[in-house]
Amino acid sequence: MATPFYTFNSSGTSINYAWPEGLTGIERIALASQGDLQRVLSAFFARPIQIDPVYSHTQLALSSDLPKVTLELPNSKVIDSASPESPITQTRKVFLQCAGKTVCTATSTIRMTSPRAANLVLVDKYPIGQTFRMLGQQPAFELLGVEFGRPPKSTDKEGYDDDVEEEQLWRRYRLSVEGFEAEILEVFPSRDMFSRGTDWLYDSPDSGPGSAICAVSHMWIMFILFVVLFMALIAISLAFTSIPADFV
């Protein structure tokens, strides 16, 4: 029997995983998060993490002998009848963003076999981690893989940057409780994110307080140049008006 990822007893706690060589402590903390990555990243950056949906495709299995059919939403009758015999599945991709910059791309396959879970996801639009919290259950967690570089070729590439030059980090894991389970691939765009923090976050000239400071500085410089030019024109005008008429 495989050793559980997380074990504890009355005297200690342990995370059991054969981590790749070279991972930093903060990277392991993010990779070990169990449905609460947004909270971890928000604490790391000390800023809110926003969810930006890319797409979602929802399907219904009418029976094990028939292919799945696309489910048009809203459809309260089907959602309220979700069960192990008629599961609803959804594939989705979202960007986790902080200060307007993508800090993680997550692709998920979700399986809902209870009306409560289906309503939370499809009607109330809760993200995966918040769905588990709304269900009031601690999910079973299985870390399926952690690697450096680009995600597996077999995964959907929409939303991923094949030309990225920075070293990426990704993980695949599974979360499950009765009536709701999810298998998730998360790709972090750069390992520099974990070592540089907010400095990495505000590298982009279009994001962060640095760009606002530059804009304000530029406005003040233009204003000062305008004042200097205006005063110079006044001085020249006064000089000409003070020239004696017989000199002209």
C-alpha positions in Angstrom: 0.0 0.0 0.0 1.4 3.4 -1.0 2.3 5.8 1.8 -0.3 8.6 2.1 0.8 12.1 1.0 0.0 13.6 4.4 0.2 11.7 7.7 -0.1 12.8 11.3 -0.4 11.4 14.8 -0.5 12.7 18.3 3.2 13.6 18.2 3.9 14.7 14.7 3.0 15.5 11.1 4.7 14.6 7.8 4.4 15.2 4.1 5.5 12.1 2.2 6.5 12.7 -1.4 9.6 12.1 -3.6 10.1 15.7 -4.6 12.3 16.5 -7.6 15.8 17.7 -6.8 16.2 21.5 -6.6 12.8 22.5 -5.4 12.8 25.4 -2.9 10.8 25.4 0.3 8.3 27.9 -0.9 7.8 25.9 -4.1 7.1 22.7 -2.1 4.5 24.7 0.0 2.6 25.7 -3.1 2.9 22.2 -4.6 1.6 20.6 -1.4 -1.5 22.8 -1.2 -4.7 20.8 -1.2 -7.4 22.8 -2.8 -6.3 26.1 -1.3 -3.6 27.4 -3.8 -5.4 30.7 -4.1 -5.0 31.3 -0.3 -1.3 30.2 -0.4 -0.5 32.5 -3.3 -2.5 35.4 -1.8 -0.4 35.0 1.4 2.8 34.8 -0.6 2.2 38.0 -2.7 0.1 39.7 0.1 -2.4 40.6 -2.6 -5.8 39.2 -3.8 -5.8 36.3 -6.3 -8.5 36.6 -9.0 -10.0 33.8 -11.2 -10.1 34.6 -14.9 -12.1 31.8 -16.7 -10.8 30.7 -20.2 -13.4 28.1 -21.0 -15.6 25.3 -19.6 -17.3 22.4 -21.3 -20.0 20.5 -19.4 -21.3 17.0 -20.3 -23.8 14.5 -19.0 -23.5 10.8 -19.0 -26.9 9.3 -19.6 -25.6 5.8 -19.1 -22.3 3.9 -19.1 -23.2 2.4 -22.5 -23.8 5.7 -24.3 -21.4 8.6 -25.1 -21.6 11.7 -23.1 -23.8 14.5 -24.4 -23.2 18.3 -24.1 -25.2 19.9 -21.3 -26.6 23.3 -22.0 -26.8 25.5 -19.0 -28.8 26.4 -17.0 -30.6 23.1 -16.6 -31.9 22.8 -13.1 -33.7 19.5 -13.8 -30.5 17.7 -14.8 -28.4 19.4 -12.2 -30.8 18.3 -9.4 -30.7 14.7 -10.7 -26.9 14.3 -10.6 -25.9 10.9 -9.3 -23.3 8.2 -9.6 -25.5 6.7 -12.3 -25.9 10.1 -14.1 -22.7 12.0 -13.4 -22.1 15.5 -14.7 -18.5 16.2 -15.9 -16.9 19.5 -16.7 -13.5 20.4 -18.2 -12.4 23.9 -17.6 -9.4 26.2 -17.8 -8.8 29.2 -15.6 -6.0 31.8 -15.1 -5.1 32.6 -11.5 -4.1 36.3 -11.6 -2.5 38.7 -9.2 -2.1 42.4 -10.0 -3.2 41.6 -13.5 -0.5 39.0 -14.1 -1.1 35.3 -14.5 0.6 33.4 -11.7 -0.9 29.9 -12.5 -2.9 28.3 -15.3 -5.2 25.5 -14.1 -6.9 22.9 -16.3 -9.4 20.7 -14.5 -11.7 17.7 -15.1 -14.5 17.7 -12.6 -17.0 14.9 -11.8 -20.2 15.7 -9.9 -22.4 12.9 -8.7 -24.5 14.9 -6.2 -27.0 17.7 -6.7 -25.4 19.8 -3.9 -22.0 19.7 -5.6 -23.5 20.2 -9.1 -25.4 23.3 -7.9 -22.3 24.8 -6.2 -20.2 24.5 -9.4 -22.7 25.0 -12.2 -25.2 27.4 -10.6 -23.3 29.3 -7.9 -20.1 29.2 -9.9 -17.8 28.3 -7.1 -14.2 27.5 -7.9 -13.0 24.0 -7.0 -11.3 24.8 -3.7 -14.2 26.8 -2.5 -16.6 24.1 -3.5 -14.9 21.6 -1.1 -15.1 24.2 1.6 -18.8 24.8 0.9 -19.4 21.1 1.1 -17.8 21.2 4.5 -15.5 18.2 3.8 -11.7 17.8 3.7 -10.9 16.2 0.3 -8.7 13.2 -0.1 -5.6 14.4 -1.9 -3.3 12.5 -4.3 -0.3 14.2 -5.9 0.1 12.5 -9.3 3.2 14.3 -10.6 5.5 17.3 -10.2 7.9 18.4 -12.9 10.0 21.2 -14.2 9.5 22.6 -17.7 6.5 22.4 -20.0 3.4 20.4 -19.1 2.8 17.0 -20.7 2.2 17.1 -24.5 -1.0 15.2 -24.1 -2.7 18.0 -22.3 -4.7 20.8 -23.9 -2.3 23.6 -24.8 -4.8 26.4 -25.1 -3.7 29.2 -22.8 -0.2 27.9 -22.4 2.8 29.7 -23.9 5.0 27.2 -25.9 7.6 29.9 -26.5 8.2 30.8 -22.9 11.9 31.1 -22.1 11.6 30.9 -18.3 11.6 27.6 -16.5 8.1 26.5 -15.7 6.9 24.3 -12.8 3.8 22.1 -12.9 1.9 19.6 -10.9 -1.0 17.2 -11.5 -3.2 16.1 -8.5 -6.6 14.7 -7.6 -9.1 15.9 -4.9 -12.1 13.9 -4.0 -15.0 13.7 -1.6 -18.3 11.8 -1.8 -20.2 13.3 -4.7 -17.4 15.5 -6.1 -13.9 15.0 -7.4 -11.5 16.9 -9.6 -8.2 16.1 -11.4 -6.2 19.3 -11.9 -3.1 20.3 -13.9 -1.5 23.5 -12.6 1.3 25.3 -14.5 3.3 28.0 -12.8 4.7 30.3 -15.6 8.1 30.9 -14.0 10.1 29.6 -11.1 11.4 33.2 -10.7 7.9 33.9 -9.3 8.7 32.0 -6.1 12.2 33.4 -5.6 11.5 37.1 -6.5 7.9 37.5 -5.3 6.5 41.0 -6.0 9.6 42.0 -7.9 8.6 39.3 -10.5 5.0 40.3 -10.2 5.7 43.9 -11.3 8.3 43.1 -14.0 5.7 44.0 -16.6 5.7 47.8 -17.4 1.9 47.6 -17.7 1.2 46.3 -14.2 1.9 47.3 -10.6 2.6 50.5 -8.8 5.8 51.1 -10.7 3.9 52.0 -13.8 1.7 54.4 -12.0 4.7 56.1 -10.5 6.4 56.4 -13.9 3.2 57.9 -15.3 3.0 60.5 -12.5 6.7 61.4 -12.9 6.2 61.8 -16.6 3.3 64.2 -16.0 5.3 66.3 -13.6 8.3 66.5 -15.9 6.1 67.7 -18.8 4.5 70.3 -16.5 7.8 71.6 -15.3 9.1 71.9 -18.9 5.9 73.8 -19.8 6.4 76.2 -17.0 10.1 76.8 -17.8 9.2 77.4 -21.5 6.4 79.7 -20.6 8.6 81.8 -18.3 11.3 81.9 -21.0 8.8 83.3 -23.5 7.7 85.9 -21.0 11.3 87.0 -20.3 12.0 87.3 -24.0 8.8 89.3 -24.5 9.7 91.7 -21.6 13.2 92.2 -23.0 11.8 93.3 -26.4 9.3 95.7 -24.9 12.0 97.4 -22.8 14.2 98.3 -25.8 14.3 102.1 -26.4 12.5 103.3 -29.5 15.4 105.4 -30.8 17.5 102.2 -30.6 15.2 100.6 -33.0 
